[in-house]
Amino acid sequence: MATTQVQVLRGRQVPLGGIRAMYVRRTLPHRNRSFVGAWCFVDHYGPDEIDPQTDPETGGGMDLPPHPHTGLQTVSWLFEGELEHRDSGGAAGLIRPGEVNLMTSGAGIAHSEVTTSGTTRLHGVQLWVALPDSARATRRDFQHHAPAEIELRGVGSARVFVGELSGIDRSPVRTFTPLLGAEVTLHPGAAVALAVDTAYEHGVLLDTGEVSVEGVPIAPGDLACVDAGPERLRLRAGAAGARLLLLGGEPFDEEIVMWWNFVGRSHDEIVAYRQGWEAGSIRFGTVKGYAGPVARIPAPPLPAVRLRPRGRRGPAGADGPVVTDEVAAVAEA
């Protein structure tokens, strides 16, 4: 009988940069794990009540003025609310629940995200995918897709926004490494063994309700990670049911340096990206149509130490064993 190791990463609350003081729960990057596949960044936020008339500083939702990105794809997915997206590749559109927006930075892009005026509750995730070295200079791009809701044989439903899940649906969204991204809703008490790609690592982010992953219960905002190998991923909802995101992908074996909004391969690259953004480099272009109180977000100061590359299990060159927040070994039939 084989065992499945489940690594549970607890979300930590961090402020989201921008005009409004919005907080998010961040599970990736983590000191003990950098990736699930090429997924390298997971922010989970809300549900937040939005009442700008009562408190314009903390009740006004999201207002992220133009800011830069390099070396990644951003994946935006909402459960509630609506955001307006604009980028320097010329894309402008809305982010709505059940519809995915994927932006490719290539060598450089800038974008803004703002809560629309009719939004009273905001609730969703912001995800990043690290581009492989072979694709870091690709052109800027923006994709939108509204996946169908697919029934899961009486136990719930799923919307596949990236990749393919259990042969039930495939997303047309283009990525540069093999990936999976899906919203899964389980009925109260439902149990399911999802067929998964044995070459993929997987992560389960619980949004609402109760769920166990391979018998290991996780709390809302936790990310339960399973390494490649199992043919099925066993999920069981609690009495309240569950809504979760299932992320997956082939192990990403490149090392990256991730700082602020940049993904690179060395400290010196990050320094050059920051200098370029502060100097108004054409690398990032111009976002048209943003009407916020400031034109752009300035880059923060770099730390006083050299930035170290991170591999799949944490910073390169780290000494000693990796100690996870929580690892459970569960028997697999």
C-alpha positions as CSV (number, residue, x, y, z in Angstrom):
1,M,0.0,0.0,0.0
2,A,1.4,3.4,-1.1
3,T,1.2,6.6,0.9
4,T,0.4,10.0,-0.3
5,Q,2.2,12.9,1.5
6,V,0.0,16.0,2.0
7,Q,1.9,19.3,2.7
8,V,-0.4,21.9,4.2
9,L,0.7,25.5,3.8
10,R,-1.1,28.1,6.0
11,G,-2.0,31.4,4.4
12,R,-0.4,34.5,5.9
13,Q,-2.1,37.9,5.8
14,V,-0.3,40.5,3.8
15,P,-1.2,44.0,2.5
16,L,-1.9,44.3,-1.2
17,G,0.0,47.2,-2.7
18,G,-2.1,50.0,-4.1
19,I,-4.2,53.0,-3.1
20,R,-6.6,51.1,-0.9
21,A,-5.6,49.1,2.2
22,M,-6.7,45.7,1.1
23,Y,-5.4,42.5,2.7
24,V,-5.0,39.1,1.1
25,R,-4.1,35.6,2.3
26,R,-0.9,34.4,0.6
27,T,0.2,30.7,0.5
28,L,2.7,30.8,-2.3
29,P,5.6,31.6,-2.3
30,H,6.3,29.9,1.0
31,R,9.6,29.4,2.8
32,N,9.2,25.7,2.3
33,R,7.7,25.5,-1.2
34,S,8.1,27.8,-4.2
35,F,5.8,26.1,-6.8
36,V,3.0,23.8,-7.6
37,G,3.9,23.0,-11.1
38,A,4.8,26.4,-12.5
39,W,2.2,28.1,-10.2
40,C,4.4,30.4,-8.1
41,F,2.1,32.8,-6.4
42,V,-1.3,32.3,-4.7
43,D,-3.3,35.2,-3.2
44,H,-6.8,34.5,-1.8
45,Y,-9.0,37.5,-0.7
46,G,-12.4,38.2,0.6
47,P,-15.3,38.1,0.8
48,D,-14.9,41.8,1.6
49,E,-17.8,44.1,1.9
50,I,-17.3,47.2,-0.2
51,D,-18.7,50.5,1.1
52,P,-16.6,53.4,-0.1
53,Q,-19.1,55.9,1.3
54,T,-18.5,54.6,4.9
55,D,-14.8,54.2,4.7
56,P,-13.0,55.3,1.5
57,E,-9.6,54.0,2.7
58,T,-10.5,50.5,3.7
59,G,-14.0,50.0,2.3
60,G,-13.4,50.8,-1.4
61,G,-12.3,47.4,-2.7
62,M,-9.3,47.1,-5.0
63,D,-7.5,49.9,-6.7
64,L,-4.2,48.9,-8.2
65,P,-2.7,51.6,-10.4
66,P,-0.4,50.6,-13.3
67,H,2.4,48.4,-12.0
68,P,4.9,46.2,-13.9
69,H,5.5,42.5,-14.4
70,T,8.2,40.4,-16.0
71,G,8.6,36.6,-16.6
72,L,5.2,35.5,-15.7
73,Q,1.5,35.0,-16.5
74,T,-1.2,36.4,-14.2
75,V,-4.4,34.4,-13.7
76,S,-7.4,36.2,-12.2
77,W,-10.4,34.3,-10.9
78,L,-13.3,35.7,-9.0
79,F,-16.0,34.2,-6.8
80,E,-17.9,37.5,-6.3
81,G,-17.6,41.0,-7.5
82,E,-16.2,42.6,-10.7
83,L,-12.8,44.1,-11.6
84,E,-11.7,46.3,-14.5
85,H,-8.4,45.2,-16.1
86,R,-6.2,47.4,-18.4
87,D,-2.7,46.6,-19.6
88,S,0.0,48.1,-21.8
89,G,-0.6,45.4,-24.4
90,G,-3.8,47.3,-25.2
91,A,-6.2,44.9,-23.5
92,A,-9.1,46.3,-21.5
93,G,-11.9,44.2,-20.0
94,L,-13.9,43.0,-17.0
95,I,-13.0,40.2,-14.6
96,R,-16.2,38.5,-13.6
97,P,-17.0,35.4,-11.4
98,G,-16.6,32.2,-13.4
99,E,-14.5,33.8,-16.1
100,V,-10.7,33.6,-16.3
101,N,-8.4,36.4,-17.4
102,L,-4.9,35.4,-18.2
103,M,-2.2,38.0,-19.0
104,T,1.2,37.1,-20.3
105,S,3.9,39.6,-19.4
106,G,6.6,38.3,-21.6
107,A,9.7,40.5,-21.2
108,G,7.6,43.3,-19.6
109,I,4.1,44.6,-19.2
110,A,2.2,47.0,-17.0
111,H,-1.5,46.7,-15.9
112,S,-4.1,48.1,-13.5
113,E,-7.0,46.4,-11.7
114,V,-9.9,48.4,-10.2
115,T,-13.2,47.3,-8.5
116,T,-16.1,48.4,-10.6
117,S,-18.6,50.9,-9.1
118,G,-21.4,48.4,-8.9
119,T,-19.4,45.9,-6.8
120,T,-20.6,45.5,-3.2
121,R,-18.6,42.3,-2.3
122,L,-15.2,41.3,-3.6
123,H,-13.9,37.7,-3.3
124,G,-11.4,35.9,-5.4
125,V,-7.8,34.8,-6.1
126,Q,-4.8,36.2,-8.0
127,L,-2.4,33.6,-9.3
128,W,0.9,33.8,-11.0
129,V,2.6,31.3,-13.3
130,A,6.4,31.4,-13.8
131,L,7.4,31.5,-17.5
132,P,10.1,29.0,-18.4
133,D,13.3,30.5,-19.6
134,S,12.5,29.6,-23.2
135,A,9.4,31.8,-23.1
136,R,10.5,34.8,-21.0
137,A,10.9,37.0,-24.1
138,T,7.5,36.1,-25.7
139,R,5.1,38.8,-26.7
140,R,2.6,40.4,-24.3
141,D,-0.8,38.7,-24.5
142,F,-4.2,38.6,-22.9
143,Q,-6.7,35.8,-22.9
144,H,-10.3,35.6,-21.6
145,H,-12.3,32.4,-21.2
146,A,-15.7,31.5,-19.6
147,P,-15.6,27.8,-18.8
148,A,-18.8,25.8,-18.7
149,E,-19.9,24.3,-15.3
150,I,-19.5,20.6,-15.6
151,E,-21.4,18.2,-13.3
152,L,-19.3,15.7,-11.3
153,R,-21.6,12.7,-11.3
154,G,-23.9,13.9,-8.5
155,V,-21.1,15.0,-6.0
156,G,-20.6,18.5,-7.3
157,S,-19.4,20.5,-10.2
158,A,-16.2,22.0,-11.8
159,R,-15.1,24.8,-14.0
160,V,-11.8,24.1,-15.8
161,F,-10.1,27.5,-16.5
162,V,-6.6,26.2,-17.4
163,G,-5.6,22.7,-18.7
164,E,-7.7,19.6,-18.5
165,L,-9.3,17.8,-15.6
166,S,-10.2,14.1,-15.5
167,G,-11.2,14.1,-19.2
168,I,-14.3,16.1,-18.4
169,D,-13.3,19.4,-19.9
170,R,-10.3,21.2,-21.4
171,S,-9.6,24.9,-21.4
172,P,-8.4,26.7,-24.6
173,V,-6.3,29.1,-22.6
174,R,-2.6,28.9,-23.7
175,T,0.2,28.3,-21.2
176,F,3.9,27.6,-21.7
177,T,4.1,24.7,-19.3
178,P,1.6,21.9,-18.7
179,L,-0.9,23.2,-16.1
180,L,-4.2,22.6,-14.5
181,G,-6.5,25.2,-12.9
182,A,-10.1,24.4,-11.9
183,E,-12.8,25.6,-9.5
184,V,-14.5,22.6,-7.8
185,T,-17.7,22.7,-5.8
186,L,-18.6,19.7,-3.6
187,H,-22.1,19.0,-2.1
188,P,-22.3,18.5,1.7
189,G,-20.7,15.2,2.6
190,A,-19.6,14.4,-0.9
191,A,-16.6,12.3,-1.6
192,V,-14.8,12.1,-5.0
193,A,-11.6,10.5,-6.3
194,L,-10.5,12.7,-9.2
195,A,-8.4,11.1,-11.9
196,V,-5.3,13.3,-12.1
197,D,-2.1,13.3,-14.2
198,T,0.5,11.3,-12.5
199,A,3.2,13.7,-13.8
200,Y,1.6,16.7,-12.1
201,E,2.1,18.2,-8.6
202,H,-1.3,19.3,-7.2
203,G,-2.5,22.0,-4.8
204,V,-5.9,22.3,-3.3
205,L,-6.8,25.8,-2.0
206,L,-10.0,25.7,0.1
207,D,-12.2,28.8,-0.4
208,T,-15.3,28.1,1.7
209,G,-16.7,25.2,3.6
210,E,-14.9,22.1,4.8
211,V,-12.8,19.6,2.9
212,S,-10.2,16.9,3.5
213,V,-7.4,16.1,1.0
214,E,-6.3,12.4,1.1
215,G,-7.9,12.3,4.6
216,V,-6.2,15.5,5.8
217,P,-8.6,18.3,6.8
218,I,-7.7,21.8,5.8
219,A,-9.0,25.2,6.8
220,P,-10.3,27.9,4.4
221,G,-7.3,29.7,2.9
222,D,-5.0,26.6,3.3
223,L,-3.2,25.2,0.4
224,A,-2.8,21.4,0.5
225,C,0.1,20.2,-1.8
226,V,0.6,16.7,-3.2
227,D,3.7,15.8,-5.2
228,A,3.6,14.0,-8.5
229,G,2.8,10.3,-8.6
230,P,-0.8,9.5,-7.5
231,E,-3.4,8.5,-10.1
232,R,-6.3,10.0,-8.1
233,L,-6.8,12.8,-5.7
234,R,-9.3,12.0,-3.0
235,L,-11.5,14.9,-1.7
236,R,-14.2,14.7,0.9
237,A,-16.5,17.7,1.8
238,G,-17.8,18.3,5.3
239,A,-21.4,19.0,6.3
240,A,-21.3,22.5,4.8
241,G,-20.0,21.3,1.4
242,A,-16.9,23.0,-0.1
243,R,-15.7,25.2,-2.8
244,L,-12.0,25.0,-3.7
245,L,-9.4,25.6,-6.4
246,L,-7.5,22.7,-7.8
247,L,-4.1,23.7,-9.2
248,G,-1.6,21.4,-10.9
249,G,1.3,21.1,-13.2
250,E,4.5,19.3,-14.2
251,P,7.3,20.1,-11.7
252,F,9.0,23.3,-12.5
253,D,12.7,22.6,-12.2
254,E,14.1,26.1,-13.0
255,E,15.3,28.4,-10.3
256,I,13.8,31.9,-10.2
257,V,14.3,35.2,-8.4
258,M,10.9,36.7,-7.5
259,W,10.8,40.2,-5.9
260,W,7.9,42.6,-5.8
261,N,6.2,42.2,-9.2
262,F,9.1,40.8,-11.1
263,V,10.2,37.2,-11.9
264,G,13.7,36.9,-13.1
265,R,16.7,34.6,-12.9
266,S,19.3,36.7,-11.0
267,H,19.6,39.5,-8.6
268,D,21.1,41.7,-11.3
269,E,18.1,41.1,-13.6
270,I,15.8,42.3,-10.8
271,V,17.9,45.4,-10.3
272,A,17.7,46.2,-14.0
273,Y,13.9,45.6,-14.1
274,R,13.4,48.0,-11.2
275,Q,15.6,50.6,-12.7
276,G,13.7,50.3,-16.0
277,W,10.3,50.7,-14.3
278,E,11.5,53.8,-12.3
279,A,12.9,55.3,-15.5
280,G,9.8,54.7,-17.6
281,S,11.4,52.1,-19.9
282,I,9.5,51.1,-23.0
283,R,10.0,47.5,-21.8
284,F,6.8,48.0,-19.7
285,G,4.7,50.2,-22.1
286,T,1.9,52.5,-21.0
287,V,-1.5,51.6,-19.6
288,K,-4.2,53.8,-21.2
289,G,-7.5,54.7,-19.6
290,Y,-6.6,54.3,-15.9
291,A,-8.2,57.2,-14.0
292,G,-7.0,56.7,-10.4
293,P,-5.4,59.3,-8.1
294,V,-1.8,58.4,-9.1
295,A,-0.4,57.4,-12.5
296,R,1.6,54.4,-11.4
297,I,2.9,52.5,-8.4
298,P,6.6,53.2,-7.7
299,A,8.9,50.3,-7.0
300,P,9.9,49.8,-3.3
301,P,13.6,50.0,-2.4
302,L,15.6,46.8,-2.9
303,P,16.8,44.9,0.2
304,A,20.3,45.5,1.4
305,V,21.3,41.9,0.5
306,R,21.5,40.1,-2.8
307,L,18.4,38.3,-3.8
308,R,18.8,34.5,-3.9
309,P,17.2,32.2,-6.5
310,R,14.5,29.8,-5.3
311,G,14.0,26.3,-6.5
312,R,11.1,23.9,-5.9
313,R,11.7,23.5,-2.2
314,G,12.8,27.0,-1.2
315,P,15.9,29.2,-1.5
316,A,18.9,27.8,-3.4
317,G,21.7,26.8,-1.1
318,A,19.7,26.7,2.0
319,D,21.3,24.5,4.7
320,G,19.6,21.8,6.7
321,P,16.4,19.8,6.1
322,V,13.2,21.4,5.0
323,V,10.6,21.5,7.7
324,T,7.1,22.0,6.4
325,D,4.2,23.6,8.3
326,E,2.4,20.3,8.3
327,V,3.0,17.0,6.4
328,A,0.6,14.1,6.8
329,A,1.3,10.6,5.3
330,V,-2.0,9.0,4.3
331,A,-2.5,5.5,3.1
332,E,-3.5,5.2,-0.6
333,A,-5.4,2.2,-1.7
